Amino acid sequence: MSVLVVGLSHKSAPVPTLERAAVSGDALGKLLHDVAHLPDIAETFVISTCNRVEVYAEVGRFHSGVAGVCELLSRHSGIPAAELTSSLYVHYEDRAVQHLLAVSSGLESIVVGEDQILGQVRTALKVAAEHGTLGRALRDLGRLALRTGKRARSETGIDRLGLSLVSVGTDLALTQLSLTALEGQSVLVVGAGAMSGLATATSARAGARVTIANRTRARAERLAAGVGGTVADFAALPAAIAAADLVISCTGASGLVITPSLVREALALRHAGARSAPPGGNGGAGSSPIRGGRPPGGNIVFLDLAMPRDVDPAVADLPGVGVIGMDTLRGVGGGAVGADEVAAVRAIVEEEFELYGSAVRAARVTPTVVALRAKAATVVDAELARLAGRLSEEGVSGHALEEIGQTVRRVVDKLLHAPTVRVKELAASPDGEDYAAALRVLFDLDPRTVDAVTHAEVEPPTTISPEGNQ
């Protein structure tokens, strides 16, 4: 079995294609189960974020595995295969492992070095475990990816700037608003998920007045309470938008949330001089106005971090309105991290990959070693049984037979010790499998015995904890 990844990302696909391919919730669970039931796939997990959708699988055959995953991605996204293929990339075996390590280290993100991807990889593994599609091989690979990502952030300066999609997008928004900082400005966050939490925390740290609007009000209240913010009724979204300088939208909706007609209503309220908080109160988070200090009709910027997008691109055609989406962020997110930091992370990725390769090669020889020792034990037991029958006729005592048996077993163990230890050491080299093959030939090992050991589950499966305690 070998590792395969089939996916698309901000580097290979236009935003509209990424939007259609994104999966979450029940759709993600269905994709996992469909992939896991393909004939040549043993296990799988899927990373689906705002800038990538990647299917990782342990496959028996490359071509059928690729064809099956591509067909399912096309079916689940509704994108014709001919159209989707141009945006897909495929990595196999070593290259697939290296790619996952680079992804978890932040090297493949829109914002190089951002640490959200670690949580997203951990979540992908956890969801796959919950759906029963994660096995030993990919579970171990996931642990390696998480460890590599943590090392990249603790041993290098790749994330010292604290960059994220939110921070990069906010900087672009400030430029459009002709501002130098968010301090004192009004920020409306639409949504209450993980990205919304980051947007809320980032805005609050910058000194902005933060308001949360979410379909489930209780979640908005919890998020707002953490930063001393306010809550707006989702039904009164136009009024909340009218009172904001920056709107950061990152819901998990499957369709558009902010449309031109909704923004026109907000602009009408804005020009009418709306100053107070929108209807619905603040859910106990305070009752101060959410806007002040800027004239009615001033510019407003929408930062759309959702996938699929929340904000209709046509909103940007309205006067005094700017829209920053993923297509804008993908062009500016990678320039802040220095070449030295990137090189240091790549060195960690390479080191972890080499350790992984050595461990995998060593593991491949283990079934041969186990089969050799099993055959030796069988031969010893058979010969001792034959000897015991002959010696008992000559009056040799049971204690003497036990001593003879222990001596024979010790001799065999000592004879096998050096070759088995040496073959495990040599197995870590690129040609390690050749040494295992030599053992199988020299000792005439039954391939069925070796294969039975190879497919045996030697440890019970475990799950990936949400806290990442691997």
C-alpha positions as CSV (number, residue, x, y, z in Angstrom):
1,M,0.0,0.0,0.0
2,S,1.2,3.5,-0.8
3,V,0.1,7.1,0.1
4,L,-1.8,9.1,-2.6
5,V,-3.0,12.7,-2.5
6,V,-5.4,14.2,-5.1
7,G,-6.3,17.8,-4.6
8,L,-6.6,21.3,-5.6
9,S,-5.6,24.6,-3.9
10,H,-5.2,28.3,-4.4
11,K,-2.0,27.5,-6.4
12,S,-3.8,25.3,-8.9
13,A,-7.4,26.4,-9.1
14,P,-9.4,29.6,-9.5
15,V,-11.5,30.7,-6.6
16,P,-14.8,29.7,-8.2
17,T,-13.6,26.2,-8.7
18,L,-12.3,26.0,-5.0
19,E,-15.7,27.3,-3.9
20,R,-17.6,24.5,-5.7
21,A,-15.1,21.8,-4.5
22,A,-15.2,22.8,-0.8
23,V,-16.8,20.2,1.5
24,S,-17.8,20.3,5.1
25,G,-20.3,18.8,7.5
26,D,-22.4,16.0,6.1
27,A,-21.0,16.4,2.6
28,L,-17.5,15.8,4.0
29,G,-18.6,12.6,5.8
30,K,-20.2,11.3,2.6
31,L,-17.1,12.0,0.6
32,L,-15.0,10.2,3.2
33,H,-17.2,7.1,3.1
34,D,-17.3,7.1,-0.6
35,V,-13.6,7.3,-1.0
36,A,-13.0,4.6,1.7
37,H,-15.3,2.2,-0.2
38,L,-13.3,2.5,-3.4
39,P,-11.9,-1.0,-4.3
40,D,-8.2,-0.1,-4.0
41,I,-8.3,2.2,-1.0
42,A,-7.8,1.1,2.5
43,E,-8.2,4.3,4.4
44,T,-8.5,8.1,3.9
45,F,-8.8,11.6,5.3
46,V,-9.7,14.9,3.6
47,I,-8.3,18.4,4.3
48,S,-10.9,21.0,3.2
49,T,-10.1,24.6,4.0
50,C,-10.7,28.0,2.4
51,N,-7.8,27.5,0.0
52,R,-7.5,23.7,-0.5
53,V,-9.4,20.5,-0.9
54,E,-7.1,17.4,-0.7
55,V,-8.0,13.7,-0.4
56,Y,-5.3,11.6,1.2
57,A,-5.6,7.8,0.8
58,E,-3.7,4.6,1.3
59,V,-4.0,2.8,-2.0
60,G,-3.1,-0.5,-3.4
61,R,-2.9,0.6,-7.0
62,F,-2.0,4.1,-8.3
63,H,-4.1,4.4,-11.5
64,S,-7.3,3.0,-10.1
65,G,-6.9,5.0,-6.9
66,V,-6.4,8.3,-8.8
67,A,-9.3,7.6,-11.2
68,G,-11.7,6.7,-8.3
69,V,-10.8,9.8,-6.2
70,C,-11.1,12.1,-9.2
71,E,-14.5,10.7,-10.2
72,L,-15.8,11.2,-6.6
73,L,-14.4,14.8,-6.4
74,S,-16.2,15.6,-9.6
75,R,-19.4,14.0,-8.4
76,H,-19.4,15.6,-5.0
77,S,-18.5,19.1,-6.4
78,G,-20.7,19.0,-9.4
79,I,-17.8,20.1,-11.5
80,P,-17.4,18.1,-14.8
81,A,-14.4,15.9,-14.8
82,A,-12.9,17.5,-17.9
83,E,-13.1,20.9,-16.2
84,L,-11.9,19.7,-12.7
85,T,-8.9,17.8,-14.0
86,S,-7.1,21.0,-15.1
87,S,-7.1,22.2,-11.5
88,L,-6.1,18.9,-9.8
89,Y,-2.6,17.8,-8.7
90,V,-1.6,14.3,-7.8
91,H,1.3,13.2,-5.5
92,Y,2.2,9.6,-4.8
93,E,4.3,7.8,-2.2
94,D,7.3,9.9,-1.1
95,R,6.1,13.1,-2.8
96,A,2.7,12.7,-1.2
97,V,4.3,12.5,2.3
98,Q,6.5,15.5,1.6
99,H,3.5,17.5,0.4
100,L,1.6,16.8,3.6
101,L,4.5,17.9,5.7
102,A,4.9,21.1,3.7
103,V,1.2,21.8,4.1
104,S,1.2,21.3,7.9
105,S,4.3,23.5,8.2
106,G,2.5,26.4,6.5
107,L,4.7,26.4,3.4
108,E,1.7,25.8,1.0
109,S,-0.7,28.3,2.6
110,I,-1.8,31.6,1.1
111,V,-0.2,33.3,4.0
112,V,3.1,31.4,4.4
113,G,3.7,30.3,8.0
114,E,0.1,30.8,9.3
115,D,-0.7,28.3,12.0
116,Q,-4.4,27.7,11.4
117,I,-3.5,24.8,9.1
118,L,-2.2,22.8,12.0
119,G,-5.7,22.9,13.6
120,Q,-7.2,22.1,10.2
121,V,-5.0,19.0,9.7
122,R,-5.8,17.9,13.2
123,T,-9.5,18.3,12.6
124,A,-9.3,16.4,9.3
125,L,-7.7,13.5,11.1
126,K,-10.2,13.6,13.9
127,V,-13.2,13.7,11.5
128,A,-11.8,10.8,9.5
129,A,-11.3,8.8,12.8
130,E,-14.9,9.5,13.8
131,H,-16.2,8.3,10.5
132,G,-14.1,5.1,10.7
133,T,-12.0,5.9,7.6
134,L,-8.6,6.5,9.3
135,G,-6.3,3.5,9.7
136,R,-2.9,2.9,11.2
137,A,-0.8,4.1,8.2
138,L,-2.5,7.5,7.7
139,R,-2.9,8.0,11.5
140,D,0.8,7.7,11.9
141,L,1.4,9.9,8.9
142,G,-0.9,12.5,10.4
143,R,1.0,12.4,13.7
144,L,4.2,13.0,11.7
145,A,2.6,16.0,9.9
146,L,1.4,17.6,13.2
147,R,4.8,17.1,14.8
148,T,6.6,18.6,11.8
149,G,4.2,21.6,11.8
150,K,4.8,22.2,15.5
151,R,8.6,22.0,15.0
152,A,8.4,24.4,12.2
153,R,6.8,27.0,14.4
154,S,8.8,26.4,17.6
155,E,12.3,26.1,16.0
156,T,12.1,28.8,13.3
157,G,10.8,32.3,12.9
158,I,8.3,31.4,10.2
159,D,5.3,32.5,12.3
160,R,6.9,35.3,14.3
161,L,4.9,38.0,12.4
162,G,1.7,36.3,13.6
163,L,0.3,36.5,10.0
164,S,-3.0,35.0,9.1
165,L,-5.6,35.5,6.4
166,V,-7.3,37.9,8.8
167,S,-4.3,40.0,9.4
168,V,-3.3,40.2,5.8
169,G,-6.8,41.0,4.7
170,T,-7.2,43.6,7.4
171,D,-4.1,45.4,6.2
172,L,-5.5,45.5,2.7
173,A,-8.8,46.8,4.1
174,L,-7.1,49.6,6.0
175,T,-5.4,50.7,2.8
176,Q,-8.8,50.9,1.1
177,L,-10.2,52.8,4.0
178,S,-7.2,55.2,4.1
179,L,-6.5,54.2,7.7
180,T,-3.3,53.3,9.4
181,A,-4.9,51.2,12.2
182,L,-8.1,49.5,13.3
183,E,-8.1,51.3,16.6
184,G,-11.4,53.0,17.3
185,Q,-13.0,51.7,14.1
186,S,-16.2,49.5,14.0
187,V,-15.7,45.9,12.8
188,L,-18.7,43.6,12.1
189,V,-17.8,39.9,12.1
190,V,-20.4,37.8,10.3
191,G,-20.3,34.2,11.5
192,A,-19.1,32.5,14.7
193,G,-16.9,29.7,13.7
194,A,-13.1,29.2,14.1
195,M,-12.2,31.9,11.4
196,S,-14.7,34.3,13.0
197,G,-13.1,33.7,16.4
198,L,-9.7,34.6,14.9
199,A,-11.2,37.7,13.2
200,T,-12.8,38.8,16.4
201,A,-9.7,38.4,18.5
202,T,-7.5,40.1,15.9
203,S,-9.8,43.1,15.6
204,A,-10.2,43.4,19.4
205,R,-6.5,43.3,19.9
206,A,-6.1,46.1,17.4
207,G,-8.5,48.3,19.4
208,A,-11.6,48.0,17.2
209,R,-15.1,48.0,18.4
210,V,-16.4,44.5,17.5
211,T,-19.9,43.4,16.7
212,I,-20.8,39.8,16.0
213,A,-23.8,38.7,13.8
214,N,-24.6,35.0,13.5
215,R,-27.7,32.9,12.7
216,T,-27.3,31.2,16.0
217,R,-27.4,34.1,18.5
218,A,-26.0,32.1,21.4
219,R,-22.7,31.4,19.6
220,A,-22.4,35.1,18.7
221,E,-22.9,36.0,22.3
222,R,-20.2,33.7,23.5
223,L,-17.8,35.1,21.0
224,A,-18.6,38.7,21.8
225,A,-18.4,38.2,25.5
226,G,-14.8,37.1,25.1
227,V,-13.7,40.5,23.8
228,G,-16.3,42.8,25.3
229,G,-18.1,43.1,22.0
230,T,-21.7,43.5,21.0
231,V,-24.2,41.3,19.2
232,A,-26.4,42.2,16.2
233,D,-29.5,40.2,15.2
234,F,-28.7,38.3,12.0
235,A,-32.1,39.4,10.7
236,A,-31.0,43.0,11.1
237,L,-27.8,42.5,9.1
238,P,-28.3,45.7,6.9
239,A,-28.4,47.9,9.9
240,A,-25.3,46.2,11.4
241,I,-23.4,46.7,8.1
242,A,-24.5,50.3,8.0
243,A,-22.8,50.9,11.3
244,A,-19.5,49.2,10.4
245,D,-16.3,50.4,8.7
246,L,-15.0,46.9,8.1
247,V,-17.2,43.8,7.6
248,I,-15.4,40.4,8.0
249,S,-17.6,37.6,6.8
250,C,-16.6,33.9,7.3
251,T,-19.8,31.8,7.7
252,G,-20.2,28.2,6.7
253,A,-23.2,29.0,4.5
254,S,-23.5,27.2,1.2
255,G,-24.7,30.3,-0.6
256,L,-24.2,34.0,-0.7
257,V,-24.9,35.8,2.6
258,I,-24.2,39.4,1.6
259,T,-25.9,40.4,-1.7
260,P,-26.0,43.8,-3.6
261,S,-29.6,44.3,-2.5
262,L,-28.7,43.8,1.2
263,V,-25.8,46.2,0.9
264,R,-27.9,48.8,-0.9
265,E,-30.3,48.7,2.1
266,A,-27.3,49.2,4.4
267,L,-26.0,52.1,2.4
268,A,-29.4,53.8,2.5
269,L,-29.4,53.5,6.3
270,R,-25.8,54.7,6.3
271,H,-26.6,57.8,4.3
272,A,-29.6,58.5,6.4
273,G,-27.2,58.9,9.3
274,A,-27.8,55.7,11.2
275,R,-25.7,55.8,14.4
276,S,-27.1,53.5,17.0
277,A,-26.8,49.8,17.4
278,P,-29.0,47.6,15.2
279,P,-32.3,46.2,16.5
280,G,-31.9,43.2,18.7
281,G,-29.7,44.6,21.5
282,N,-26.4,43.3,22.5
283,G,-27.1,40.1,24.3
284,G,-25.7,41.4,27.6
285,A,-22.4,42.5,26.2
286,G,-23.0,46.2,26.6
287,S,-25.2,48.8,25.1
288,S,-22.8,51.4,23.7
289,P,-23.3,52.4,20.0
290,I,-21.3,50.3,17.6
291,R,-20.4,53.3,15.4
292,G,-19.1,56.8,15.8
293,G,-16.6,59.2,14.5
294,R,-17.0,58.7,10.8
295,P,-19.5,60.5,8.6
296,P,-22.5,58.7,7.2
297,G,-21.8,57.5,3.7
298,G,-18.1,56.9,4.3
299,N,-16.4,53.9,2.7
300,I,-17.1,50.4,3.8
301,V,-14.9,47.4,3.1
302,F,-16.0,43.7,3.0
303,L,-13.3,41.1,3.8
304,D,-14.7,37.8,2.6
305,L,-12.8,34.8,4.2
306,A,-15.5,32.2,3.5
307,M,-15.3,29.3,1.1
308,P,-17.7,29.2,-0.7
309,R,-17.8,33.0,-0.6
310,D,-20.2,34.9,1.5
311,V,-20.1,38.2,-0.4
312,D,-21.4,38.6,-3.9
313,P,-18.6,40.0,-6.1
314,A,-21.2,42.5,-7.5
315,V,-21.2,44.3,-4.2
316,A,-17.9,45.8,-5.2
317,D,-19.7,47.7,-8.0
318,L,-21.7,49.8,-5.4
319,P,-20.3,53.3,-4.7
320,G,-18.1,53.6,-1.7
321,V,-17.8,49.8,-1.2
322,G,-14.7,47.6,-1.5
323,V,-14.5,43.8,-1.5
324,I,-11.5,41.8,-0.6
325,G,-11.8,38.1,-1.3
326,M,-9.7,35.0,-1.5
327,D,-8.7,35.9,-5.1
328,T,-7.1,39.1,-3.8
329,L,-5.5,37.5,-0.8
330,R,-3.8,34.7,-2.8
331,G,-1.6,37.3,-4.5
332,V,-0.3,39.0,-1.4
333,G,-0.1,36.4,1.4
334,G,3.3,34.9,0.8
335,G,5.7,37.9,0.7
336,A,6.2,38.7,4.4
337,V,8.2,35.7,5.4
338,G,11.9,35.8,4.7
339,A,13.8,33.3,2.7
340,D,15.9,32.2,5.7
341,E,12.8,31.2,7.6
342,V,11.4,29.3,4.7
343,A,14.7,27.5,4.2
344,A,14.8,26.5,7.9
345,V,11.3,25.0,7.7
346,R,12.2,23.1,4.5
347,A,15.2,21.7,6.3
348,I,12.9,20.4,9.1
349,V,10.5,19.0,6.6
350,E,13.3,17.1,4.9
351,E,14.7,15.8,8.2
352,E,11.3,14.5,9.3
353,F,10.7,13.0,5.9
354,E,14.0,11.1,6.1
355,L,13.2,9.8,9.5
356,Y,9.8,8.7,8.3
357,G,11.3,7.0,5.3
358,S,13.8,5.1,7.5
359,A,11.0,4.0,9.8
360,V,8.8,2.8,6.9
361,R,11.7,0.9,5.4
362,A,12.5,-0.7,8.7
363,A,8.8,-1.7,9.2
364,R,8.7,-3.4,5.9
365,V,11.4,-5.9,6.9
366,T,9.7,-6.7,10.2
367,P,7.3,-9.3,8.7
368,T,10.3,-11.2,7.2
369,V,12.1,-11.2,10.6
370,V,8.9,-12.4,12.4
371,A,8.3,-15.1,9.8
372,L,12.0,-16.3,10.1
373,R,11.8,-16.6,13.8
374,A,8.4,-18.3,13.6
375,K,9.9,-20.9,11.1
376,A,12.9,-21.4,13.4
377,A,10.7,-22.0,16.4
378,T,8.6,-24.5,14.4
379,V,11.7,-26.4,13.3
380,V,13.1,-26.4,16.9
381,D,9.8,-27.6,18.4
382,A,9.5,-30.4,15.9
383,E,13.1,-31.6,16.4
384,L,12.8,-31.4,20.2
385,A,9.6,-33.5,20.1
386,R,11.3,-36.1,17.9
387,L,14.4,-36.1,20.3
388,A,12.2,-36.4,23.4
389,G,10.6,-39.5,22.0
390,R,13.9,-41.2,21.4
391,L,15.5,-40.1,24.7
392,S,12.6,-41.1,26.9
393,E,13.0,-44.6,25.7
394,E,16.5,-44.5,27.0
395,G,15.4,-43.3,30.4
396,V,16.4,-39.7,30.1
397,S,14.6,-37.7,32.8
398,G,12.1,-34.8,32.1
399,H,14.4,-32.3,33.7
400,A,17.2,-33.3,31.3
401,L,14.9,-32.9,28.4
402,E,14.0,-29.4,29.5
403,E,17.7,-28.5,29.8
404,I,18.3,-29.8,26.3
405,G,15.3,-27.9,24.9
406,Q,16.5,-24.6,26.5
407,T,20.0,-25.1,25.1
408,V,18.8,-25.8,21.6
409,R,16.6,-22.7,21.7
410,R,19.4,-20.5,23.0
411,V,21.7,-21.7,20.2
412,V,19.1,-21.0,17.5
413,D,18.4,-17.6,19.0
414,K,22.1,-16.7,19.0
415,L,22.5,-17.8,15.4
416,L,19.5,-15.7,14.3
417,H,20.3,-12.7,16.4
418,A,23.1,-11.2,14.3
419,P,21.4,-11.5,10.9
420,T,18.0,-10.2,12.1
421,V,19.5,-7.2,13.9
422,R,21.7,-6.4,10.9
423,V,18.8,-6.7,8.4
424,K,16.8,-4.3,10.5
425,E,19.7,-1.8,10.5
426,L,20.2,-2.2,6.8
427,A,16.4,-1.9,6.2
428,A,16.7,1.9,6.9
429,S,18.7,2.3,3.8
430,P,17.1,2.9,0.4
431,D,18.0,-0.7,-0.7
432,G,16.8,-2.2,2.6
433,E,14.1,-4.3,1.0
434,D,16.8,-6.2,-0.9
435,Y,18.2,-7.6,2.3
436,A,14.8,-8.8,3.5
437,A,14.3,-10.4,0.1
438,A,17.7,-12.2,0.5
439,L,16.5,-13.6,3.9
440,R,13.3,-14.9,2.4
441,V,15.3,-16.7,-0.3
442,L,18.1,-18.0,1.9
443,F,15.7,-19.5,4.5
444,D,13.0,-20.5,2.1
445,L,10.3,-18.5,3.9
446,D,6.7,-19.1,2.8
447,P,5.5,-15.8,1.2
448,R,2.0,-16.5,2.7
449,T,3.5,-16.4,6.2
450,V,5.2,-13.1,5.5
451,D,2.1,-11.6,4.0
452,A,0.0,-12.7,7.0
453,V,2.4,-10.8,9.3
454,T,2.3,-7.8,7.0
455,H,-1.4,-7.5,7.2
456,A,-1.8,-8.2,10.8
457,E,-2.9,-5.3,13.1
458,V,-0.1,-5.2,15.6
459,E,-1.6,-2.4,17.7
460,P,-5.2,-1.2,18.4
461,P,-6.4,1.8,16.5
462,T,-6.5,5.1,18.3
463,T,-8.1,8.4,17.6
464,I,-6.6,11.9,17.1
465,S,-7.5,14.1,20.0
466,P,-8.8,17.6,19.3
467,E,-6.1,19.0,21.5
468,G,-3.4,17.3,19.5
469,N,-2.0,15.0,22.2
470,Q,-0.4,12.5,19.8
